[in-house]
């Protein structure tokens, strides 16, 4: 299960996941969408305070894992984008962190999933 894995250290020169690998892994992270070089998900909350509390939990998790998302905050919505810059695309770490973030979202004060 992805949520139980730890993000591996990234090294320059690694190769991004092949498209088929990414398409297989995206099935393991509900509500995340796959683009060419990233995965993303948007979350909705009751207010700004709840959004920021979630962002702070994501930041703590990202620091613990050594893998960091791009974070966009829009009052009661938060958009996260994951990509592994060192490989120029997606790595397994992106999906591991997405699975862990999904676990955080289950415990957070999410109003509803946003696509």
C-alpha positions as CSV (number, residue, x, y, z in Angstrom):
1,X,0.0,0.0,0.0
2,X,1.5,3.3,-1.1
3,X,0.5,5.2,2.1
4,X,2.7,2.9,4.1
5,X,5.8,3.5,2.0
6,X,8.4,6.2,2.7
7,X,9.5,8.5,-0.1
8,X,12.9,7.4,-1.4
9,X,15.8,9.9,-1.7
10,X,15.7,11.5,-5.1
11,X,18.9,11.6,-7.1
12,X,19.6,13.8,-10.2
13,X,19.8,11.9,-13.4
14,X,17.0,9.5,-12.5
15,X,14.3,8.8,-15.1
16,X,10.6,9.7,-14.7
17,X,8.0,7.0,-14.6
18,X,6.8,5.6,-18.0
19,X,3.3,6.6,-18.9
20,X,1.9,3.1,-18.3
21,X,3.5,3.0,-14.8
22,X,1.9,6.4,-13.9
23,X,-1.5,5.3,-15.2
24,X,-1.3,2.2,-13.1
25,X,-0.3,4.1,-9.9
26,X,-2.9,6.9,-10.3
27,X,-5.6,4.2,-9.6
28,X,-4.1,3.9,-6.1
29,X,-4.7,7.6,-5.2
30,X,-8.4,8.4,-5.6
31,X,-9.4,11.9,-6.7
32,X,-5.9,12.8,-8.0
33,X,-5.7,13.5,-11.7
34,X,-2.8,12.7,-13.9
35,X,-1.2,15.0,-16.4
36,X,1.9,14.6,-18.5
37,X,4.5,15.4,-15.7
38,X,2.4,15.8,-12.6
39,X,-0.5,14.7,-10.5
40,X,-2.9,17.1,-8.8
41,X,-5.9,17.3,-6.5
42,X,-8.0,20.1,-5.1
43,X,-9.5,20.1,-1.6
44,X,-12.4,22.2,-0.2
45,X,-12.8,23.3,3.4
46,X,-15.4,25.3,5.4
47,X,-13.1,28.3,5.7
48,X,-9.6,29.8,5.5
49,X,-8.6,28.5,8.9
50,X,-9.4,24.9,8.0
51,X,-7.5,25.3,4.7
52,X,-4.5,26.6,6.5
53,X,-4.6,23.9,9.2
54,X,-4.6,21.3,6.4
55,X,-1.7,23.0,4.5
56,X,0.3,23.0,7.7
57,X,-0.3,19.3,8.2
58,X,0.7,18.7,4.5
59,X,3.9,20.8,5.1
60,X,4.9,18.7,8.1
61,X,4.3,15.5,6.2
62,X,6.3,16.8,3.2
63,X,9.2,17.7,5.4
64,X,9.1,14.3,7.1
65,X,9.1,12.6,3.7
66,X,11.6,14.9,2.0
67,X,9.3,15.4,-0.9
68,X,7.3,18.6,-1.4
69,X,4.2,19.6,-3.4
70,X,3.4,22.8,-5.0
71,X,0.7,24.4,-2.9
72,X,-2.0,26.8,-4.0
73,X,-4.4,28.3,-1.4
74,X,-7.6,30.0,-2.4
75,X,-9.4,30.9,0.8
76,X,-11.4,27.7,1.4
77,X,-9.8,25.6,-1.3
78,X,-6.3,24.1,-1.5
79,X,-4.7,22.7,-4.7
80,X,-1.7,20.4,-4.5
81,X,0.5,19.5,-7.4
82,X,3.1,16.8,-7.2
83,X,6.0,16.2,-9.5
84,X,9.6,15.2,-9.0
85,X,11.7,18.0,-10.4
86,X,15.0,16.1,-10.2
87,X,13.7,13.6,-12.7
88,X,11.7,16.0,-14.8
89,X,8.4,14.3,-14.3
90,X,6.7,11.8,-12.1
91,X,8.3,9.3,-9.7
92,X,6.9,6.8,-7.3
93,X,7.5,9.4,-4.5
94,X,4.7,11.5,-6.0
95,X,2.2,8.7,-5.6
96,X,3.4,7.8,-2.1
97,X,3.0,11.4,-0.9
98,X,-0.4,11.7,-2.6
99,X,-1.6,8.5,-0.8
100,X,-0.3,9.9,2.5
101,X,-2.0,13.3,1.8
102,X,-5.3,11.4,1.1
103,X,-5.0,9.9,4.6
104,X,-4.6,13.4,6.0
105,X,-7.6,14.6,4.1
106,X,-9.8,11.8,5.5
107,X,-9.0,13.2,9.0
108,X,-9.2,16.9,8.0
109,X,-12.3,19.1,8.0
110,X,-12.8,18.7,4.2
111,X,-16.2,19.9,3.1
112,X,-16.2,17.8,0.0
113,X,-13.8,16.4,-2.5
114,X,-13.1,18.7,-5.4
115,X,-12.0,17.5,-8.8
